[in-house]
Amino acid sequence: MPYRLTVIGTGYLGITHAACMADLGYEVLGLDIDADKVRCLNNGELPIHEPGLEPVLRRGLDSGRLRFTTSYEEAGAFGDVHFVCVGTPQKKGEYAADVSYIDAAIDSLAPHLDRASLVVGKSTVPVGTASRLADRLAALAPAGEQAELAWNPEFLREGFAVQDTLHPDRIVLGVRSERAEKVLREVYEPLGDVPMVVTDFPTAELVKTAANSFLATKISFINAMAEVCEAAHADVQQLSLALSYDDRIGGRYLNPGLGFGGGCLPKDIRAFMARAGELGADQALTFLREVDAINMRRRARMVDLARELAGGSFHGCTVGVLGAAFKPNSDDIRDSPALDVAVTIGRQGGRVTIYDPIALDNVRKAHPQLAYGESALDAVRGAHVVLLLTEWQEFLDLDPEALGEVVATRKIVDGRNALDAEAWRSAGWHYRALGRP
């Protein structure tokens, strides 16, 4: 392999990218300022749950092609291509993205770039960030303009991150020179024949935010239809099914329920709105405010449905909650609709017990005031109302009869429209779901 790679930042994106590039045969050095995380990664211990990632990580470590450090000096000396994968969370009290971590990464790396090198941003950033960082990189690096920037947005789905890295549906390269394009084409050559879009910085930055905004809009559209269906006594599941047969619309991301969450979609659409406002194009994205509002209303409606089944008040009511992660196959609880609902019910007087197959440790740290079960049956034991909030396969496979034996009353709200309503009703359950009669 002609290039040695570094990966700056070891969150979901960074760990996955580093491990997968090592799996493709590259020598890779991952960097994080968290010494404990670096030590764990060098021991093959993942700080996140991502299906299929641990064996890829261990293969890289065992082969000697992958290791992790806290030293920017070492990274600068080691790498020819430096991928920047740090987080850009939402600013506290604002819609805008916090780009301080990516600024700090560039400021820390640049002084150690004394030869021709390519720094590749993969983080999701407000449009215009790359141009600013390219100038800063050239000003701070001893190599000057030989330390070049490119922008290469990621399109990973949590739960499918390894697959999406090794078998991407497209690669977007935002570049300013033929050299940068050539280097990145060569770096990604082992992936095979993947559609590649070569463009400028602002377009590359916009691709990710536009994609996330479209997906969020599609999810909120079907949840808006769920609101109408509830008012009209229609069935949003059947509505969604009928729409899905239209190939102009399709069925993906048309699943009505509790809405989207996690560390990407909510903060990315808010940052997109904020940046559009700064550019004077805020009217173009005013619809995203309603997309966000619809999404948040689903959480409130879930609490209302649970309260209805509880008899109008949560006081003295035991609520069994199945699911805390924002989606199945993840331990991520950032902006999780499931956790938001559980915490809200707890605040309103409900005795909440939560079970999640993977995310329980993260939830315990964040909300020690809640109770936790060691299994689904444990979580719903003695419950007056059961809530399905994350559609783990384990929950979809539950036996309604077995669950009915341990609850106080057979009442369930399906927050993901994932269960077989007739099977649960046949087992004597009062079954409710968002957007359904």
Secondary structure by P-SEA (a helix, b strand, c coil): ccbbbbbccccaaaaaaaaaaaaaccbbbbbbccaaaaaaaaaccccccccaaaaaaaaaaaaccccccccaaaaaacccbbbbbcccccccccccccaaaaaaaaaacccccccbbbbbbccccccaaaaaaaaaaaacccccccbbbbbbbbbccccaaaaaaacccccccccccaaaaaaaaaaaccccccbbbbbcaaaaaaaaaaaaaaaaaaaaaaaaaaaaaaaacccaaaaaaaaaacccccccccccccccccccaaaaaaaaaaaaaaaccccccaaaaaaaaaaaaaaaaaaaaaaaaaccccccbbbbbcccccccccccccccaaaaaaaaaaaaccbbbbbbccaaaaaaaacccbbbbcccccccccccbbbbcccccccccccaaaaaaccccbbbbccccccaaaaaaaacccccccccc
